[in-house]
Each structure stands twice: as C-alpha cells, then as structure tokens.
Amino acid sequence: MTEKGFVNEDVQRMCEKKYDVIYDFENGFAGVILNGKCGFINESGNEITDIKYDDVYDFANGFAGVQLNKKWGFIDTNGKEITPIKYDAVYDFVNGFANVIINGKLGCINESGKEITDIKYSNADDFYNGFAGVCINDKWGFIDESGKEITDIKYDIVYDFSNGFAKVELNNKCGLIDTSGNEVITIKYDNIFNFIDGFAEVCIDGKYGFINTNGKEITPIKYDAVYYFVNGFAQVKLNDKFGFIDESGKEITDIKYDDIEDFVNGFAGVKLNGKWGFIDESGNEITDIKYNSFNDFVNGFAAVKLNKKWGFIDTNGKEITPIKYDFVYDFVNGFAIVNIGCKSDFINSSGKELTGFKYDEVYDFENGFARVCIAGKWGFIDECGNEIIPTIFDSAGNFENGIAKVTYQGTIDIKGNFTPLNTSVNKS
C-alpha cells in the first residue's frame, strides 16, 4: 500500500476503512470513491472536496477536472470549484490555460476559471510563449493570453512562436507573423526555418537564402544550401562549391572552394583540390592552399600539417617553424609543446626551440615554469629553457605562489643534504 503515499500508517488504515477505492496519490492528492461517488483527499487524509462527483481526473499543474451529471469543470488544490460544472469535456491546464468543450466547440479558460474566448473553435493548440493557435473550419490563426485573436483565422497551418515570430502557411507557401499578428515576412516561401542570431534560412524552388528580422532578403535566393551564421559569417553552397557571406549578405569570397570550415578567432580553413589553407575575415587567402590538414588558430597561431609533419603559422600566414614535427600542441602562455619521435620540446612565439628535445615528457608553462621529465624523474625549466630545478623528483606539480608540490625518494644527512636513491637521473 505504500504506493498510495500516505504519510503515516494511522491515516492509511483510517482511509482504507472509510473509502471503497483509494487511487494513487498524484501531486499531493488522491481520488477516492465512496458509494459510487468520487472526491479527493490530501496526504493527511483530509477530504478537500465533498464525495459527490461522478468522475475525477488527477491533479495536474494545480487543478483537477471533476464530472457531475455528465458535465465537467475544474477544482483547485483547496477543492474549490473554479468553474461551473458545465463543459462536455476539459483538458489539463498547460502554461496557465486549459481548453474546454461545449457542443463540439472549443474555448479556453484561465486559472481563475474565466473563459477568455468564446466557445467557438473546432480545434486549438496549447499556449506557448504567450500565444495559442486556434482553428475554425480547418483554418488557423492565433490568440494571445487575453483571448484576443491577433490574426484572422485564415491560415492552413500555424507553428509555435519562437524568438518573437511564428511561421504560417497558406496555399503551400510560408511567411512569418510577429507578436502583433502582422505578416512581417511575405507568404511566398516554400519553407522558412527558425531565426538564429537574427537571420532565418528561406527556400524557393529548391534554392536558399537568408532574411533578417525585418523581412529583408539579405541575399538572393540562389544557393543550393546555406548554413547558419557562426561568428558573423555563414557558409553558402552553389554548384557543389563553397564560400562565405557576411551579415550584410555580401559574398566575402568567390564560391570556389571544395570545402570550408567556420571562422574561429578571425580565420577559416578552406579546401581546394584536396589541400587546405586559411582566409581572413575579408576573404583574403593568408596562406597558399597547400596543407594536408590544420588546427584552428589559438592564441595567434595555427598548427598546419604537410607530408605527415606539423608546424605552425602566425596570423599573417607565415610559417614560424619548419614543417618537421611529428606532433604539436596549441600555444599556451606563449609556448607550444612539439614532439619529434618520443622526445618533447617547447617552441616560443618566434618558433625557437628551447631545450633540444631531451625530455621524455613535458607540461605547459604555468607561472613562468614548466614541468619536464627524464627517465621518470621530474624537474623544472624556465622560459629560456634553463633547467632551474634538476630532474630528481618522482612527481611534481605546477608552481603556485612560488611553491610547487613534489615527491622525492632519497636520503638526507644530518646537515640537511639530500641524496636521491637513483643519482643517475641528474645526468643528462
């Protein structure tokens, strides 16, 4: 019986003796039946209604439907009837409103039980973002939360409001209305997609373009595909080639690339004839289109790959290093880790190598120092590559406030002199 949710066993036993049926508790209340009539009790076992109804619905969002003499109404959590028991059917409250039916027609009530519309619609959607679609004779329009029709009931299909606009369809064409019901986008498109960051993709006869929130077409409707704006630019496709447009709709590149990547930190990768390069936000190619692969710009540098080796370019497209490394990591705090074989080193922002690839493992610079490892022992270098603390520790953490945590196995004499167990780790 625990599924019925009673707070204590005395209340449970009392209720079980009194009622013919006790339904499971939902949202703090349970329907009960006595002598063929229904009502509600709370979790203390108190009746919040008379046991008089012919049927009841579970509480949802603070209200429950109740039936008497084949008619329905609503009660609140105090058991008060907020509507007359007069409706042929009722639906649960959603977002503060519920649909009700009389003689096959539908209307809407608010949480006070007030009918905010006439009972005249053949269908209606739930309220979403302040508006609900309503239907008469297979035509649709919208009402607001006061019940006012903000549009004529004339559309074949309506969609929920999103970002202040709703898509509507008429004669197989789409447009957009605003929250005042004005058709801000002419009903002429085959499809309109959601606004994101102030722009929406539109389609006519299999071709695509963009409109802004004023309904202005910022591009011709000519592309085979368009993609949403990222960092101020959108990819567009025409005749199996790609290019970019800016937020004014201007093509900043020719539509000529085989593939492109979105702009990141002011630059985008572009592909032509199987090779990659970079363009800037003006559409200028800052590198030759010659690389096999690349990483996005981070902290002013991008890793590029050529013939299975890696190097770096700066924001002018200049190679600051030879393309010779087996693996590279992004620049952090002015330095990047680079690998040749099993050995690691650092390069600075000029591309200079610091240590001559003598370390087995290294970590990024933090607070002016980097942890480095040889043969399982750790030490520290400074930003010039000098080993300021020898590689004698079993583990080491980053410096914080001038102190780094280390672990060390060795011996100490009475004068405080340390001798590591494996002295060979100091020799490099």
Secondary structure, DSSP 8 states (H G I E B T S, - for coil): -GGG--SSHHHHHHHHHH-SEE---BTTEEEEEETTEEEEEETTS-BSS-S-BSEE---BTTEEEEEETTEEEEEETTS-B-S-S-BSEE---BTTEEEEEETTEEEEEETTS-B-S-S-BSEE---BTTEEEEEETTEEEEEETT--B-S-S-BSEE---BTTEEEEEETTEEEEEETT--EEEEEEESEE---BTTEEEEEETTEEEEEETTS-BSS-S-BSEE---BTTEEEEEETTEEEEEETTS-BSS-S-BSEE---BTTEEEEEETTEEEEEETTS-B-S-S-BSEE---BTTEEEEEETTEEEEEETTS-BSS-S-BSEE---BTTEEEEEETTEEEEEETT--BSS-S-BSEE---BTTEEEEEETTEEEEEETTS-EEEEEEESEE---BTTB--EE--EEE-TT--EEES-GGGG--
